[in-house]
Amino acid sequence: MRRHVNFLAAGATALALSAMFAGTALSQAPLRSAGAMDFGPDGTLFVGDTYGGKVVAFDVSGILSDQSDYVLGRAETFEGRTIVEDLRAELGALVAAPADQIGVNDVTVHAPTGQIFLSGHRGLGPDTLPFVATVNHGVLSVLDLDALASSAHELQSPVAEASLEFGQSTRSYAITDVDYYDGEIFVAGVSGESFDSTLRRIAYPFDGTDAAETQIEIWHAVHAQWETRAPIIAQTIAEIDGTPMLVAVYACTPLVRIPLADLQDGALIRGETIGELGYGNTPIDVVPFTNPMDGSQNVLVTHTHRSANQIPLTTIASAEPMPVEVGNNFGPAGLTGAPVPAVGIDHLAMIDEGWAVVVRPDPLDPQTLQLHTVLSPFFFDRADHMVEMNWPGAADPFGYRQYPALDL
């Protein structure tokens, strides 16, 4: 159940936020790109600007609206709701671009209200224009970022523009994920130095001081070597047995845990690889969630080319590190959790304990991108699949037919 929002308190908080933002060096901070996002205290939305080399904090408290009366689907029949049928087309109409020139880069949710936010870009190639959009009771709108109070932290080790082996831009990996925890921003990415893989730890509110930078080496079981260049792709921070821990997944796909206490400025550390989630694959999101069936704390790891993994925090705490200085292990191996049929999903974020929102291709038309809800902890929609019980007159072992067709 979504938490009730005290809007009188929220109004007072908005005034305090405005005062805080007004005292920063940047009153407005337009973006060159809009990528990874996370929410901080109250109505602060953090946006990673990969090409601008900064993290920007926007005060969106004035546009937040309680979404608890918006029906997300029907849990009894495992049916979600398509919030936006053709996401690229609707965003394109708002930013004056054709649907095929719209990219969606991340999705996040303001937990107290359940309001969804999307980051993306219009255009193709290096000269795209960024945007941040929100969904209020199913209606999309694009934010006027210049009208929002904001502040920014510039990365002190900007990444030079260069090409990787298959033409990817190094600059596009300057910021791969952004997470807020306990008064700090944790920014994964590359630093442009000889030891590329870097985790930046930035105090918030931004005060102009340099971020603490930790350079991280990991054992990559698939490649059978220690690696220092490819960055964390997706991460989250969880308290495990009372210890704040960074839970991170790298490309191709080591699962790593690192105590936050180890992330000190100038440190060169080795993260503990506790799982290999499988070669030929890239992680997309690492999402913490509470399993509504048993109350357990978990993370969900979604991927480009494999089923998702549901991994309990208790097993992350107790997992033995994978052996190092050994031969190739193509995985899955070590700690992998349980497979979850959350496949073909571009981005996922929890709305509340029972529902997640996903950006995904339409199951009937993969060229069309949807904004859709799925039920936790299964993270799939029964309406997407054809099974025996769908036929008229077939057995109904779970009693789904007692409910009328879902009409939202």
N, C-alpha and C positions, 0 to 999 in steps of 0.2 A: 504494500500500500504506500502511495506517495505521501511524503510528509506534508502537513499543513503549513502554509506560508503566512506569516504575520506581516501583512502589507504595511501596517503602521511602522513596525520596526524596520521593514525594508526601505520605507521612505526616509527614515532617519539615517539609515546606513548609506543611502544614496547621497545624502548631503555630505556625510563624512568622506565618502569616496571622492566626490567632486573637489572637496578641499584638498585631499591628498594628491589627486592628479594635477590640480592647479599649481601645486608647489614644485612640480618636476620640471626638468630642463626642457622637455618637449611637451607642449600642450597639444600638438597634433603630430601624428606620426604616420603618414601615408605609407603603404606597403608597395614594394616592388614585386612581391609574390606572397601568396597566402597558403601555408601548408599545415603542418601539425598544430593542433590546438589542445588547450585544456582550460578548465575553469579553476580559478583561485577563490579567494574569499569573496563572499557577497556576489557582486555582479561583475567581477573582473575576468575578462576573457583574454587569455594569452594566445597569440598567433605567432608561429615561427615564420619569419621572412627569410627564406633560404637565400634568395638572390640579393636581398638587401643586407644580409649578414647581421640580422638583429632579431630579437624577440620583442614584440610590441604587446603592451597591456592596454586593453580598451575597457572603459567603463560602460557596460551595457545594462546597468541596473535600471535605467529609465525605460527600457523597452521590454523588460521581462514581464511575462504574464502567466499566471497559474494555469496549467494545462490539465489539472486533475479530472476535469469533467469531459475530456476528450477520450472517446472510447478507442482503445488500442487494438481490440480484437476480442476473441472469445476463447478463454483458456480451456473450457470444457471440451471443445472440439479441435483444439490445437490449430486454430485459424487466426492468422494475423490480419492486419489491415494495410492496404496500400494507401499511404498518405498522399503521395504524388505519383501519378501514373507515368508521366514522361518528364523526368527530372531535368534532363538536358534541355528539352524544348521550353519548359516553363522558366528555367533560369535564363536561357537565351533570350526569351521575350523580355525579361527584366533588364538585361544588360546589352540589348541590341546586337545580338550575334546569333548565327545559325546554330542549331542544336549540335552539329558535328564539330563545332569549335568551342564547346564547353567541356571543361574538365572539372571533376570533383575530387578534391585532394584529401579531405578529412571530414569527419562528423564528430560532434561532441554534444553533450547534453548538460544543461544547468540543472543539477540534481534537485534542488528545492522546489523548482517550478515544473520540471519536466520539459522545458522548452529546448528544441533542437536547433543547433547551429551547424552550418556547412561552410567549408572554405573551398575555393576553387579559382579557376581562371577562364578567361575568354581569349580566343585566338589560338594560333599555332606557332610553334617555333620559339625563338628566344625572346620575342617581344610581346609576350602575353600580358594581359592586364588582370590583376587579382581582384577578387571580391570575397566578401563574407555575407552569407545569407542566413535567415532564420525562418522558422516555421511556427506560426501562431494559429493553433486550432486548424491545422491543415492548409493554411494559406502561406505561400512563400513570399518573402520580401528580401530585398538586398539592402544592406546597411549602408548609410552614408558615413563612412569611416572618418571623413574629415570633420564631421559634426560631433563626433564623440570625443570626450576627454581621453587622453592617452599618454602613455610614457613608453620609453623604449630603452633597451640595453643593447649596445653595439658589441658584437663579438670582437675580441681583441686579436684573434688570429684568423682573419678572413681567408677563404679558400680561393686560390687562383683558378681562373677558368681554364680547364684542360679536358681532354677526352680520355675516357677509359678504353679498354680493348675493343668494345663493340659500339663505341660512339657515345656512350652515356657521358653526361657532363659531371665532372667532379663537383662543381658548384651545387648541383642538385642534391648532393649528400651533405651539404654544410650543416643542415638541421634535419634530422630524420625523425625525431620525436621530442615532445615537450611535456613535462609533467610537473605539476605543482605539489609540494609537500611541506607542510609545517614552516611556512615563511620563506621557502626557497623554490626556485625554478631549476629543474634538472633537464639539461638540453643535450641530447645525444647527436653525434654527427662526426664529421672529420674536421681537422684543424688546418690542413695544408702544410703540416710539418712532416718531418721524416717518419715520425711515429704518429700516424694519421688518426687512429681511432681514439676519440676524445669525448669525455663526459664533462660538461660544464655545470658548475653549481653556482647559482646566482641568487643573491639575497633580494627579497622583494618586500617593501617597495624599492625600486631601483634607486641607488644612491650615487651612481657614477663610478663606483669602484670596479676594478676588473673582476671577472668571474674566477673562481677557483677552477683550475683545469687539471683533470686527472687523465692520464693516458693509460689505456687498458690493453693488455695482451691476453689472449685466450688460446686454449688448445682447441683446434678445429679437428674433430674426430674424422670427418670425411676426408680432409686433406692431409691428415696425419702430420700436422706441424703447428708450431706456435705462430699466431698471426697478429699483426699490429695495424693493419691498414683498413680493411672493411669495417665499417662502424656498426654499432647497435642499430638495428632497423626499427624495433618496437620494444617498449619497456613499460613497466609500471613499478610503483613503490608500495610495498606491503609491510606491515608489522608482523613478523614471524617470531613467535615465542618472545614477544616484547622487544625484538630487535628490528629497527627499520632496515629493510633489505631492498636493493634494486634487483628486480627480476627482469631479465633482458633476453631477447632472442636476436641473434645475428643472422645475416644472410646464409642460407644453405646449411643447416639451420641449428647451430648450437644454442642450447638453453643454459643460461649462465646466472648465477647469483653472486651478488657483491654487497657486503654490509656497507651502509651509507657512511659509517665511520671511517672506512678505508678511502673514501673519495676526498682526499686532501689535495690542496693546491700544489702542483709540481710533482705529485707522486706518479711513479710508474708501477702499476699493480697488475697482478694476474687474477682475472676473474675465475671463479670455479665453474667449470663446465660440468653440469650434472645431467645433461640429456642431449641427445642428437635426434632432432625431430624428422630428419630425412632429407637426403640430397635432392638436387634438381628442383628447388623450391625456395620461395622467399616469404618470410613472415609479413603480415600486414598489420595486425593489431594484437596487443596483449591487454586484455580487459579484465579487471577484477570484478567478481560478482559473488553474491550470496546465493547458494542453491536453495530455492524456496521449499524444496521437498524435505531437506534434512538440516537446513541452517548452516551447512558447512561453507567455509570461505575458500574460494577457488580463483584461478585465472583461466580465461579462455584465450587460446592462441589461434588466430586465423591465418590462413596461408593463401598463396596464389595457386598452388598446384596439389595440395593435399587436404584431407579432412582436418577440421579443427581439433585441437587438443584441450580437454578439460582437466586441469591439474590442481589438486587440493594444495592449499598452502602448507598443510601439515607434512605432506610428502616432499615439498620443496625444502622444508626445514630439515628433514631427516635424511634426504637423499645423499648417498655417497658420491663424491666426485668421480667422474669417469677417469679411467687410467690414461696417463699421458706417456709420451715417448714410446708409443706402440704403433702398430700398423693401421691402415685405413679401416674405419668403421663407418659404413655408409648409412647405418641406421634404418629405421628408428631403433634407438638404443638408449640405455640408461633410463632416466626418468622421462616418460612420455605421457603419462596420464591416460585418460580414456578418450577414444575417438568420438567426435561429435559431428553429425552430418551438416555442419555449417560450411558449405562449399559454394564457390562461385560468388562470394561476397566481396565487394570492393572495400567496404568499411563497416564497422559495427561499433555501437556504443550502447551502454545500458541506459534505459529511461527510468526504470524503477526496479524493484526486486523481481517483478514478474515478467517484464518485457524489455526487449532490446530493439533498437532501430537499426536497419541496415540499408546501405546503398548497394543495389544489386541489379543485374540484368533481369528484365522481365522473363520469366520462365517460358513464355510462349513466343517472345520476340527478343532475342538476345541483343539486338541493336538498340533497344530502348532501355534506359536506366530508370529504375524505380526507387522511391523511398518507401520502405515497407517495415512492418513490425514482425518480430518473431518471439516465440514464447521461451522463457528460460525455465529449466536448464537444458532444453532439447535443441533450441535454436534452429528449428525448421518449421515450415508451414505445411500442414497436412494437405492443403489444397493444391500444392505443387506436384503431388505424386499420384500416380495411378496404381491402385491396388484392387484386389478382389472385392473388397467391401464397397467400392464405388459403384458397382453394377446394381441396377434395380433388382430387388428380390434376393440379393446375396445376403449372407449372414452379417449381422451387425453386433459383433462380440463386445464392443465397447459402448454401445448404446448411443451412438452419435445421432441416429435419426430421430431421436426424441426432440431434437432442436430444429427449429425452422432454418431455412437458408439464411446465412449471415448477410445482412444488407446494411452496409455502412455508407 
